Amino acid sequence: MSGDDWTVRRGRGRLAGIIVVTVMGVLATAFFRAQVIRGTSWTLQSDSNRLRLVSVPAPRGTVFDRYGTVVADNVPSYSVSLLPAPLDSIDAGLRRLQPLLGLDADDVAALMERARAEPRLPLLVDQDADYDKVAALEELRAELPGVFLEMRPKRRYANGPALGHVLGYVGEISPGELELPAFDDYEQRMEIGKIGLEREYERELSGERGVRYIEVDAVGREVASFQGQPGISALPGEDLELNLDLGLQAYIHEIFPPGRRGAAVALNVEDGGILALYSAPSFDPNEFVGGIDPERWVQLNADPERPLFNRAVVGRYPPASTWKVATTAIALRLGVLEPGEFMPAPCTGAWALGNDMRRCWNASGHGHLDLAGALAHSCNVFFYQVGVRIGLDNLVREGARFGFGDVCGVDLPEESSGVFPATLGFWEDRYGFPPTENEVLSLAIGQGPNDQTPLKMAQFYLALARDGSAPAPRIARTGGMEPEDAGWSLGIGPEILDAILDGLRQVTAPGGTAYLSTLEHWDLVGKTGTAQQGLADEPAHAWFVGLAGPWGEPYEIVTAVIVEEGLSGSTAAAPVAAKAADFYLRRKYGVPTDSIQTLREHYRSGVPARWAGQRRPG
């Protein structure tokens, strides 16, 4: 071999070596970038192919009544979802699930529409699948790619129909609610309180959702919960303690006149706490858990009885004769009436102010009455004359100062304010004409432009049972914010309060309108009312607002009841209020309960009532 050949070969060998080194360098650099520099990115991409991020719902806080009895809690339930995937895969998954979950064509179509609208979220197919369906799905898991089964907390309401309006219910957040400032940190598919306490204390009850990862195989079948990346545990919501007495609430639901519309409120005199808040007809909030059936939702909203309407705090009614107590308080405060005073004109069944003839409910008349007698017999003629003494301007000013045009401040998301003239300009603004002085005749007996909620009337009588002032009625003992206005005062002294209570005692004394609703063990006083509606031939609403407690002791409970079209407060509303107070006080003091409570029930059953007519000082 010549020297030239050797030189050529050596040059070629060096070139080949350079090429090999260069190629190896390029490969090493590529491997370094892939394994080191972009390793995290490739890991994430790999994980995204085999891992799915699933939201973990937080258990809502448990709700307890004043005695620690569970009012609302959570029980385990199973949900069935399809993990995010192309629409054709979702459609195939739904077809596989259709016979197993009992889905019809409309259900599948609705779910596909939802999958198109929310492609990045798991598609919730069944939020509350029963055990048999879950067992069947578990057996066929290998044949159901993309199907995800999860145990999640399900809301449960004790004595549901008795508590529908006060507790409310939970449901999936709507697009409109997502835009509200109150839900600025919420996401689609989250459950929130819709009405009632569930809505009022949503932040406290809801807790914080968690997340976890699940591992899937190449076709999207769940393999197991993935342990390589830690999830975030859900934080349960705060518990809520109520002033509410679950037993009393359920009892009122049981005794409320069947088939009647109306409401009942019970307040604790000591602190103004709400012991019961009931609206009839009611609804069962358990029907809304997991999503209410669309047909049932339409039925509830189309029902002329309006079962979703909370009559206790939103419904407004003429207070009728229960408002004569407010007229009395105003007259005594202004000094235009003395407790033992008789009106100049006796009740003959009617009375005229100029050419305006007004009638008493008793066509034969009541004769001469003092204040206590007028309250006991609910004499319109007596209070017509009291109203004239007060004067329209004074009655409007003082009634507005008493708060009859305001809300009570209850801890619920909805409450109606009362309708009451703030000034004499009310008539001009609403009706287009100034008021005449005879408007005072209607206002003085709780009619005219005067509509109040049952809760407002209960709060007014609560002030009478205390020192003339009353706090805002509260359902919850814990949680939430205190209202800015924690209470209000009537501005009347103990002498006036004593005179009013003396009159209320005559209502339940022999001969009084509510005598047949008196109780054996407790002192019950109060005022009946019969509220006329707009048309003369419409049946009147029945009212009773009363106070009760041990004989010779301060009153402990206020009960207000209205029965729509109940005709008579003494026969329709007073028995419900009396029996509710009796039930509460018997349990509080350990007195055995009895199915025969009021004097009327004693008379009807033939059981002697030796205590009848007795006023025991203690």
Secondary structure by P-SEA (a helix, b strand, c coil): ccaaaaaaaaaaaaaaaaaaaaaaaaaaaaaaaacccaaaaaaaaaaaacbbbbbbbcccbbbbccccccccccccbbbbbbccccaaaaaaaaaaacccccccaaaaaaaaaaaaacccccccccccccaaaaaaaaaaccccccbbbbbbbbbbbccccccccccccccccccccccccccccccccccccccccccccccccccbbbbbbbbbccccccccccccbbbbbbbbcbbbbbcccaaaaaaaaaccccccccbbbbbccccccccccccccbbbcccccccccaaaaaaaaaccccccccccccccccccccaaaaaaaaaaaacccccccccccccccccccccbbbbcccccccccccaaaaaacccaaaaaaaaaaacaaaaaaaaaaacccccccccccccccccccccccccccccccccccaaaaaaaaccccbbbcaaaaaaaaaaaaccccccccccccccccccccccccccccaaaaaaaaaaaaaaacccccccccccccbbbbbbbbbbbccccccbbbbbbbbccccccccccbbbbbbbccccccccccaaaaaaaaaaaaaaaacccccccccaaaaaaaccccccccccccc
